Amino acid sequence: MPWNVPQHDEALTAVSAALNDPDCPGAVVLGPDGAGKSTLAHLAAERYAATHPDAVLRRVTGTPTERHIPFGAFSHLVEVSDIGKPAALLRAARASLHADAHDVLIVDDANQLDPLSATLVYQVALAGETKMVVTARADTAPPAIRALWNDALMRVISVETDSAATDPAEFVDQLPAPVREVLDLLSLQEPIPLADLVGLTSPAAVAEAERLGVAEQFDRDGQALVYTAHPLFASTARTALGEHARALRSRLLVPAAARAREHPSDRLRVAELALGSDTPQSGAAMETAAAEALRLGDLELARRLAEGALEQQDSLTGRLLLGQALAWQGRGRAADEVLSAVDATALSGPELIEWALPRAANQFWMLGQPERATAFLQATRHRLDDPAAMTTIDALAATFAMNAGNLASARELADTVLNSSSATDTAVAWAASTASLCAARMGRFDAVEPLAQRASAAEHPGLLRFTVGLAQITARLMSDDLSGAQTVAQQYTDFAELQQPGRAIGEVLLARVLLESGESDAAAELLGPASATLERTGYSWGPLSLTLRATALGRLGQLTESAKVLSRAESRHGTKSALFSPELGLARAWRLAAGRDEHGAVNAARQAAGMAERAGQFAVAVLCWRDAVRLGDTRAATSLDRVATQADCALTRRAVQETRSSG
């Protein structure tokens, strides 16, 4: 019952050529399961090593079970000793990888990598730190792996399945019972250390599984690990397990727990195994694992672990973890159900603040109830007497005020928090990110970067970093530094956030730069999928993404599409996104311009500029008056001169000069 692996001589030559090209980090081999991708990758790597004696070959294999474990596939190659935000973790992981330019890293079945591992592969390829051969299925690969070919980082070689390949279901059904047991265990945990698998089955069963081509061994740092010989075998076996999977997971849990090291991947692997077993971990242990998954940026694993913890014991900690995981996924109503079930009257002061902050944030953004959220936050503050807790409330209130378009109040609250000796890291993160964006939009450009750095140093695990990113990009655009703005934006789209909606928000930042660069077509294309993702959440990034897309389409003269997108932006716009009201006004102006209504377009741009000025958003007002001129306003020079004194920068000076020249 051998698995028929096709050979691809032409593809092997192409992969070898990519590895030997000094300007190319390597190749991505794409094809369906059973096409011989893994064999091809190893043959090419061995051929390269034969002509480069100092090259070290290292192997990473994605598996369906490791896909749920942050850094699961890379746990033997990277050290993650410090749990911080995902971007910091990735920097540490890359440093510990010790990639050398002449080594070869084989990343097999990359479509089965967890988000952190996939992101690491992308970043290593982007930096060109080592040679790589990556194999994947294009249709199921995570975004970071798809970007290897979408961003043209690596050479792509496609292969097809041999028509004579064995049917996996038929093959699995014919296996002897002892070999089938080996495969069933591997379908739930892959890889399994050889010693563990032998202990769970028998030496003869494992040997027979290898002889029949069901399993194969690889040595990793002196430890023999057993994998399935083909991903279809594992998926076929796993589908047929049914309830029997619980008993098998319980058996696997014993040796896995005994072998667990201090690496986060090991701890989360044990917790994930226990989830679907007959011997679940304690509620406290699952809460610890859920918190670790949340800090690692794996929102879905955090959700599953938090739900498992609540099944063991109903606790405030479990509800907070589950509420945060759900809210950050954009599932506001589900998060509110979890958090509203807490009896607030029984909470201590510290517990009250822990509960009130995520609930208020969820009300403001996800549920679209900003007035209710603000009132709830103030009512909570009146129940507190701890200065640190009250300062944290004020920091979130500052964020609310900024999003509602009240920049003066937001900046005042944020400054109070940042000058307080009792401010927590959470308070500093909210206050500094708010103050940074306020400063950028108000025209206080010198204050932007110090505030941005202070916010980033607070290591908040949520999405506040994108507020900081928008502030930094705005300041660079106003400095007429398009290259610098694009560099910053690219940092926010390099998969540091790993999962949606983070990736989509990063694309909004990049699209903002593209619009300023005059690349409206590229911006519109980028904002299509990004806005589709974000409008399903409650974040104010949703209305902004639609607003910018409507602007891009209007500039391209696509009246019908611009009008449709603008209508969606207007229907989703409200108090929580009032900060971006001037941008919405500009979108209306460009939609009117697409319909050749010059008078209406100029009036809409002037109204947008007026909104920006009244809100103290003088940098934004400069952009509005500049667009008014571009749309045909012959009376904007005086107005632009007026706001130029409030937002003095290179772009303002250029806009003033252009206005005078056109007049």
Summary of the structure (lengths in Angstrom):
residues: 663
radius of gyration: 27.5
end to end distance: 82.3
largest distance: 89.1
contacts: 2464
relative contact order: 0.06
helix: 66%
strand: 6%
